[in-house]
Amino acid sequence: MLFPRLSLLSSAIALAFSPALLADDNSATAENLEVIVVSGNRTEQPLKDVAGSIAVQAAEELELQQVTDFSQLFRYDPSIQVTGSVGGAQNFLVRGMGGNRVLLIKDGMRVNEGYGANGLNDIIGRGFLDTATLKQVEVAKGANSSLYGSDALAGIVVFTTKDPVDYLKDGADFGGSFTAGYADLSSQYHGGVTLAQRINNNFSHMLSGTLRRGEEQQNHASSLEPFDIDSDSVLYKAVYQLNSTDKLSFSADFYQQDTAGERANGLLAYFRSLAQYGYNIVAESNDSKKKNQSLRFNYRSEAETPLFNYLDLSLYSNNSKQTDVEYGKLDINAPMFNTFQIRHMWQNNLYEQNTHGLLLSAAKELNAQHQLAYGLDIEKTDTQRSQYEYRTVEGVSNPLRDDVTNKFPKNDILRYGVYLNDTIKLADGRWRITPGLRYDRFDMDPNGALKLDGSAFEKITDDKVSFNLGTLYQLTDSLNAYAQYGQGFKVPAYDLAYIEHDLQPTASYRYTIVPNSDLKPETSHTYELGMRGQLNQLSFSTAVFYNRFTDFLEVALIDSKTVLNGQGQFQYQHDTFHYQNVDKVTIKGAELSLDYAVNTNWSLLAAVSYQDGKNEQSKDYINSISPLSGSTGISFSGEKLQSQLMANWAKRMTKVNEGQKQSPGFVTLDWLNSYQLTNDWKVNLAVNNLLDKDYVRYNSIAGHAVDSDLRAYTQPGRNISISTSYQF
């Protein structure tokens, strides 16, 4: 057996083929099979018809789980992890792979890429959005570049926001909602108002605004440095129905999050090590602003024409920007260095990424056996990361330091691709075969920027053909088996390809990162077998997968030397790194989720995920995989009350490399409740970590040394969230 520790999975598959259970049944949880997704082939289709694993969270689940932040999504799906916490850098891990290798899309537009050491996005995250207006979030697991092109190496996350019609009840011409709540997790008060209107049955529009005022997400001991978090978001959408088949729409989405604290760790880390010599820090602060602005024009047609019976054309602009300002004041009394002064220091870091795109998706049903889907994407992205440092001394007119450095040169990336896939229906539509093919070309231009040695950074140009083949067989009206092979690729990320900087974070250590002009695009191959459907009262989804990544990018130490002072004594250690391609990385695993309807009111829920991943060249474990983990729960759904008791659990993580820390196993309980006071008024209450468990998640400590103190990385203790919503 491929995964002996998941005998439950093989039992479920065997059970699925039991003759006693191969009976059609459209009762109980059959509605789960009719979830509509767009990530399967870029057009709307039922989830049950997709030959691949797609996890879905709808607005109702987000409301029940009291999701107030990007980092809280998919908390009960063990195959999906969201790194980071409220107010910090955040990103998705899908089946043990993350960073910029997972493509994020919101309403058709690319979400900003992240930035950080070794591609971990631990400095700039990707959660520049508010969860209040989300209608649905989909995660398509595995390589999918045959549909979405570059960056869909390990998966795709698709965010869909609500439309005016979602707030106009029973054909009303005016409607909306009011929400308010408090989340103890980050001491956050939040409120929102949405207004929607329909005019003359042809035009509808909506305006939605959300404000959040809170603080940092603490660990279990509440020992982290405090900071304030304020965020505001505004979404406007307008839809004009040209006729019965065609419509135009426009959306404008604005988001801003401000954080403010009293520590300047990036600026003052070096000087903290000099305190014994008389460098005294007397004041410090940090301020960070995240902004996202996106505009989108869309034309959609469902008219019958010779070329299509579905057409979606979008023009969009998406701007993401993060500024981090740190300030420090030093009172220096250092006779050893003959330095006596009051010094003021500032460090301003800027990250900005702008993307403009044209997206075309179309479909044409040729006959009963063939439905073609095809499209064209043209996208241009420019990115920069700069650092401005300014230092003054009281009583001295000239600045001690005044310079700007770039972590990588400002660069432009042009992507364009065309794709074609076919849905082939055989055996009276019960058997589907879905081949797909896409051609992509990309150009990355550093705009003539020079390296530290005076030579020019090189342009990176390449093209790629990606292939996908899926097949799905409908065993019964509510039971499908599928198999899928998919390819993915990713152009070397701008920060990994062009990064070059020299830094001395402490008095005894210095490091340099130099660019590598020989980097190749990363590629991936996903193989997956799965089954989903309903067997009487049991709804389930199960899959086994094998992902192979080639030319995988990772950081490598290329030089290390000890620097001595003039007296021959140790001064500092100087290491030099660059990024390089690794021949092969593999991740394999299995997943199972169950929903058993005991009766019309009660259900039992369970999900489990197993992952194993290695660098096949070094035989080291991949730090981004998760231990055997899952969730188990019981759910009650009545006329007015919905309540769930959910347990999240994980086994001890033992798949760590020599000298690295293992994470202990844990079990936590959450209690989720929603009560419908009237037809329009609802109250939600969630108690997370009900038993106040002190624990850590592996993805928050992966790669830490075996003697590391984990107390700072523990998860929050018991916390309560309450909210109310009124629909009118």
N, C-alpha and C positions, 0 to 999 in steps of 0.2 A: 504494500500500500504506500502511495506517495507520501501521505501525511498521516502517520500512524497515530499521532496525538489527537487527531480529529476523527475518531471512529464515528462520532455522531453524524458527521457529514455523509459518510458512506452509507450509514443506516438510512438517512433521509432519502438519498438517491435510490437506494434499493426499495424503500417504501413507496417511492413515487411510481415505480413500475409494477407494484403489486396489483393483480387483476381486480381485487376487491375495491381498490380505490380509484381505478381509472374510470370514473363515472363523472358525467357532466353535472355541475352544481353551480348555479348562479346566485346562491343566497349568501348569507353571512357577510364575509368581507370581499365579495366580488367587486365592489366599487374600487378597491385598490388596484385592480387590473386595468382600469380605465383611466389611470393617470396619464395626462398628455405631457409629452416632453418635446423639446426642440433640439437637444444635443445629440440625438441619434443619427439624424441625417440633415440637420439644419432646416427642417420643416416640421410642422406639428404632426405627431403620430402617437398612438397609444404606447405606453411603456411596454406592454406585453408583446408588441411586435418588434422590439429592438433586440438584435443579436449581440448583446453585450450587457455589462453591469452598469446600471445607472441608479444612484441614490437620489432621492427626492425629499425635500422638506417644503411643505406648503405653508401659507401664512397662518393657518389654524394651528399647526404644530409650533411655529415660532412664537405665537401668542401664548399657547399653553405652557411652553417651556420658559417663558419670560426672557426671550433672547433680546438683549439690549445692545449687543456689541458683536462685531464680526467674529471675535474669538470664541463665541459661545455656540456657533453653528455645529450641527451634526455631533452633538455630545454623546448620543447613544448609538452611533455607528462606529464600531471599533476599527473599521478599515480606513477611516478618515480622521485625521488629526488636524487641529488648528493650533499653530504655535503662537506664543506670545500671550499677552494679557491686556486688559482694558487700558487704553492709553499708550501702549507700547507697539513695537513692530510685530506684525502678525502675518501669517501665511498658511497655506494648505499643504498638508502631507497626504498623498493619496497612495495607498498600498505601499507605504514605506519610501516614497520618493516625493521630494518637494522642491523648495526654492523656486526659481523661475522656470523650472522644468514642468510646472503645471500651469496651463493657460487659463487665465481668468477673463471672463467676458460679462459685461453688464449691458443689457438691452442691445446686444449686438456689437458693442464697443469694447475694445481692449482695455482692461484695467491696467494701471501702471505696473511696471516691473519693480522688484525690490532691489535692495543693495545691502551688502554686508560681507563680512569675512567669509571666504570660501563659498560664496553664493548662498549663504544661509539667510540672507535678508534680515539680519538681526539689528541693522541700523535704520534702514528704511523698509517698512512693511508694505503690505498691499491692501490693507483694509480701509481705503479712503472712501467709505460709504456708510450710510446709515441703514439700519435694518428695518426701520419703521414702515417703509413703503414697499417692502419686498413681497411679491405675490408668490414666488417660487424660487428655490435654489436647487439646481441639478448638478450632480457630479458624475461625469462619464469617466469610468476608471479604465486606465490603460492608454496605449498609444493611439492617437487619432489624427495624425497629420494629413491623412487622405482627405479629410474634410476641412480642417482648420489650419493647416500649414505649420510653419515653424512655431516652436514652443509647446505644441501639444505632445510632448515627449512622454509624459507619465499620466496625463489626465486632463480633463477640462472641467472648469467650474463655471456654470452659467447662472447669472442673476437676472431675474425678470421682475420689473417693478409693476405696480398696479396701474390700471387704466381708469379713465373717468367712469366707464360702464361698471366697474367693480364697486363704485360708491352710489350708483343710481339704482335703487331697489324697485323692482316691480314696474319698470318702465317710467319711473318718476323723472321729472325734468330738473329736480334739484335734490341734492343729498350731500352726505358727507359723514364725518366722524370726529369725535373728540376722544383723546386718550390722555391719561395721566397716571403716574406711578412712581414707585420708589424701589431701588435695587440696593440692598444692603451690601452686596458684593463689592461695590465701589462707592457706597454712600451717595448714590446717584438719584437725583430727582429729575423726572422727565415728563414732558407734556407735548402734545401735538394736536394740530387741527388740520382737517382736510375738507375742502369745499369743492363740489362737482356740480356742473350745470350742463343741461342739454338744451339747444336752441333749434327750433324748426326741424327736429328729427335728423338734421344733417350735420350739425356741428355740436361737439361736446368738448368740454375742457375741465381741468381740475388744477387746484393749487394746494400743495401740502407742505406744511412746515413742522419741524420738530426741534425742540430745545432740550439739551441735557446738561445738568450741572452736577459734578461729582468729584471724586477723589481717586487716588490710586487703588489698584487691586492689591490687597495685602496677602502675605503668606499666613500660615496657621498661627504663628506667634505674633503677628502684627508688628514685625521688626523692620520692615522695609522703609526706605526714606519716603516721606510724604510728598505728594504734589497734587495740584488741582487740575481737573480735566473739565473743560467746557466745550460743547460741540453744538453746532447749528446746521440744519440742512433745509433746503427748499427744493421742491420738485414741481415743475409745471409741465402739463401735457395738454395738447390740443389735437383733436381728431376731426377731420372733415370728410364726410362720406360723399364722394363724388357721384356715385350711383350704387346700384345694388351689389356690384362686384368690386369696385375700386374705392380706395380711400387714401388720403394724405394725413400724415401726423407729424407733429413737432414736439420735442421735449427739451427742456433745459433743467439741468440738475446741478445744484451747488451744495458743497459740503465743506465745513471747516471745523477743525478740532484744535483747541489751544490747550497746552499743558504748561504749568509753571511750578518749579520746585526750588529748593534751597541748596542744591549740590551741583558742582561743576566738575564732574569726574573726568570727562574727556580733557578738559583744559588743565586741571590741577593734579592729575595723577602723578606726573613727574615730580612736582614740588612737594607732594605729601612725603615722598621719600627723603626730602631734604630738611624736614622739620628739625632734626637733631642738630643741624648746622645753623639754625637761626632763621629759616624761612617760615614765617608764621602766617597762616591763612586766617584773615580776620573777617572776610565777607565773601560770599559766593552765591550764585543763583543760576538757574537755567530756564529758558523759555523756548517752547517748540510750537510751531504752527504747521498743520497739515491742511492743504486746500485741494479740492478737486472741482473742476468746472467742466461740464460736458454739454454739448449741443448736438442734436440729431434730427435730421429731416428724413422722413421715410415715406415711400410710396408702395402700396400693396395692392395687388390685383388677383382676383380669383376668376377672371373671365376665361372663357374657352377660346383659345386662339391656336393657330397652327404650331406655335413655338412653346406655349406654356398653358397650363391651367392654374398655375400658382406662380406669382412673381413677387419678390421682395427686394426693393432697392433702397439703400441707405447711404447718406452722406453724413459724416460725423466729425467732431473735433473733441478731443479729450485732453485736458491739461491737469497734471498733478504736480504739486509743489510742496516741499517740506523745508522749512527753515529752522535751524537750531542755533540759539544764541546762548553762550555761556559767559559768565562774568566772574572774575576773581580779584580780590584785593589782598596783597601781600604786605606785611610789615617785616622787612628784612633787616636783621641785625646779625650779620655773618662776618666776624673778624677774619675767619679762615680765608674768605674770598675777597676781603676788603670791600664789602658791599653793605651799605647802610642807606636804605631808601624805603619809601612807600610806593608800591607799584600797583597800577591798575591794568588788568588784562581782559581782553575780549577775544572770543573765538566764534565766528559766524560760519556755519555750514549750510550750504544750499544744495538741494537736490531738486531737479526739475525735469519733467518728461512731458513732451507734447506729441500727440498722435493725431493724424488726420487720415481719414479713410473713406473709400468707396467700396461698398459691399453689395454684391448681386447674388441672390439665390433664386433659383427657379425650378419648377418641376413640371413634367408633362407625362400624363398617362397615355402611353401609346396604344395599349390594348389591355385585355384582361390579364395578360402575362407580364407585361413590362411597364414599369413606371420609372422614368429617368429623372434624376435630380442633377443639376449642374449649376455652376456659378463662377464668379470672378471676384477676387479681392485685390485691392490696391491700397497699401497703407504706408505712410511715411512717419517715422518716429525720430525725434531728436532728444538727446539726453545730455545732461551735464551734472557734474558734482564738483563744487568748488569750496575752498576753505579760505576765509579771510581772518587773519590774526592781527590784532592791534594792541600795542602795549605802550603805556606812558608811565613816567615817573614824576611824582609831585615835585614842583620846583624846577623841572627841566622842560624847556620849550619843545625840543625835538622828540618825536616818538622813539621809543626803544626798539620797536618793531612795527612794521606796517607793510604787509605783503599778502598776496593772493596766490594760492596753489590749487592745482586741479588734481584730484585723485585719478582721473582719467580725462583725456581730451573730450571736449564737446563733440559729439558724433551724430551723424544722420544715418538712419537705416531705412532703406526702401525695400518693401516686400511686395511682391505681386505673385498671384497664383491663380490657376484655373483648375476646377475639379469636375469630375463626372462620376456618378454612381448609378447603378441600376438595381431596382428591386424586382427580382424575377419570381413570379408566383407559379408554382407547380402543384400537382395533386389537388386540384380544386381549391387552390389558395392556401392549403394547409402547410405547404413547404415553401419557404422563402430563401432565396439565395441573393446576397447583396454584395456584389463586387464594387469596389470604388478605386479611383485613380486620381491623383492630383500632381500637377507640376508646379514647383515653386522656384522663384529666383529671388535672391536678396543681395543687396549691396550695402556695406557698412563703411562709411567715409569719415575719417577723423579730421577732415577739413584742413589738411596740411600741418597739423600740430607736430611739434618736435619732441623727441625723447630728451632725457637729461643729458645724453651724450651728444646731442645736436643732430642726430639722424631723424628722418621722418617716420612717423607711424605709417604702417602700410594699410591700404584699403583691403577689405575682405569681401570677396565676391564669390558666389557659388550658386549652384542650382541643385534641385533635388526632386526625384520622383518618388512619391509615397503610394503604397498600395494597401488595400484593406479587403478582406474577404470574410463575410459572415454567412452563416446559415442557421435557420430556425425552423423547427418542425413542431407543428401544433398536434400534440398527442390527443388532446381532447379540447373542447371549447374553452377550457380554463387552465390548461397545462401545456407549457411549451418547453422544449429543450433546444439549446443553441450551442454553437461553436463559433469562435472568432479568431482571426489572425489580423493584427494591425501593425503598421509601421509608424514610427514617429521620428522627428529630427528637431534639432535646435541649433541655430547658428550660435557660435561662441558669444556669450553675453558680453555686452559692451564693457562691463567692469572687469571681467576676467581677461578679455582680449587686450585691453589697452591700459589696465591699471599699472601705475608706476609711482611709488612714493617711498620716502625714506623717513622713518620715525624712530624716536627714542622715547618710549613711554615711561621708562624709569631710568635712574642714574646708572644702573648696572646692565641695562639691556637695550639693544638697538636692532631694528630689523629693516630690511629693504625688500620691496617687491618690484621685480622687473618684468616687462612685457615679454611675451613669447609669440613671435610672428608665425609660428608653424602650427598653430592650433587648427584642428579640424572640427566640423560640426559633429555634435553628439547625435547618435542614432539609437533607436529602440525597436524591439520586436516584442509584441504581446501575443501570447497564446492563451486562450481561455475556453473552458468548457463549463456550461452552466445549465440551470433549469430554474424556472419560476412558474408560479401558478397557484392553483387552489385545489385542494383535495378535501371534499366535503367541508368541514369546519376549519381546515388548516390552510392558511396562506403562507407561502414560503418562497425564498429565493436562495439559491446556492450556487457557488462557483469555485473552480480551482483555476489557478493562473500561473503562468511562468513569463517573467519579463526579462529580456536580455538587453543590456545597454552596452553599446560599443563606442569607442573613442570618448569615454566618459571623462569629464574634466575634473581635476582635483589639484590642490596645491601641493607643491613638492619643494623640499629643502635642497638647494643646489650649492650652497656654500656656507660654511660656519667658521668663524675665527674669533680668537680671544685678542682683544686690543689692550696693550699695556701703556702705562704713562711713561714719562721721561725717566722715572726712577726704576723702571722695569717691573712695576707692580700692576696687578689687575685693575683695569679701568672699566671695561664693559665687554659684554658678549655681543657679537654682530653676526646675525644670520641673514642670508639672502634666499628668497623664495621666487618661484614663478609657477604658473599654471601649466599643466601638461595633460595630454590625453592618456587614458588608461585603456588597455585592450578590451577588457570585458568586465562588467558588473552584472550580477544576476540577482533577481528577487523572485521568490516563488511563495505561494501561499494558498489559502483556502478561506472561504467565507460562507456563513450560513445565517439566515435570519428567518424567524418563525413568528406567526401571529395566529394563535389558536382561539377561535370564538367558542367559549364555553356555552354561552347562550346569547340572547339578544343584548344583554347588558355587560357581561363580563368577558374579558379576553386575557390570554397569557401571551407575553411577548418575550422574545429572546434573540440575541445576535452574538456571533462569535467570529473572531478573525485570528488567523495564524499567518505569520510572516517569517521568512528566513532570507537573508540577503548577504552576499559576499562580494568582495573584490576578488575576482578569479585570478588576478595576477599576484597579489600579495597574500591572498587567503584571509584577509582581515574582514571582520564583520562590517556591514554598513551601519553607521550610527543612527540613520534615520528610520530604521525599521522599529516595529513595536513588539513587545512581548505578547504571548498568547493572552487575549483580552476579549471582553464582551460586555453585554448588558442583559439584564433579566428583569422582567416586570410584570405587574398585574394591572389591568386597566378596567375602570368602570365607566360606562357611558349611559347616562339616563336622560330623561326628558329635559332636565335643566342642569344637572350636575355631571361634570366629567372629571375623573380623578385617576391618577396613575401613581403607583409606587414603583420606582425604578432603582435597580442596583447596577452600578458600574463596577467592574472588577478587572484586575490584571494579575497575572502570575509574576513572580520574580523574574527580572530580566537577566538571564545568564549569558546571552549571546553578545558579550562585550570583549574587546580586545585586551591583551595583557596590559596591566597597569591602569585599567579604566574601572570606574565605579559601576557596580550593579545597582539596580533599583529594586526595592522590596515589593512584594505583592500587596494588593490592597482590595478592599471591598467598601464601597460607599453607597449610601441611600439618598435618593431624592424623592420628594413628595410634590406632585404637580396637581393643581386644582383649577377648575374653571366653573363658575356658576352663572347661569343666565337668569338675572333678576327679573327682567321683562323681555319682550321681544327685541328691544333695542339696547338694553343695558346689560353689560356683562362685567363680572369681577373675576380676576385671576390671582391666585396665590401659589407661590412655589417656595418650598423649603429645600435648599440644596445642602448636601453633606449633613443630613439629618442627625447623624450620630456624632458629629464633630470629629471625624476621623483625621488624624495627623498623617499625611502621606505625600509622596512625590510621584509625578508622572515621569516615565523614562525620557520622553522627548525633551523635557526641561533640563535634564542633567547629562544627556548623551555625550560621551567623550570626556567627561570630567575625570580627573585623576582619582585613583582608588582611595586616597586619603582625604578627599574633599569633604568639607562640611556641607551637608545637604539642607540645613535648617532654613537657609534663605530661599530655597527653591520649593518649599512645601506649598501645597495648594491651600486655598482659603478654608477656614473653618466653617462652622454652620452659618448660613446666610439666608436671608429671606427676601423675596421679591413680591411686591403686590402692585397690581395695576387695575385700572377700570377703563372701559371703552363704551362709548355711546354712539350708536349708528342712527342717523336721521335721514 
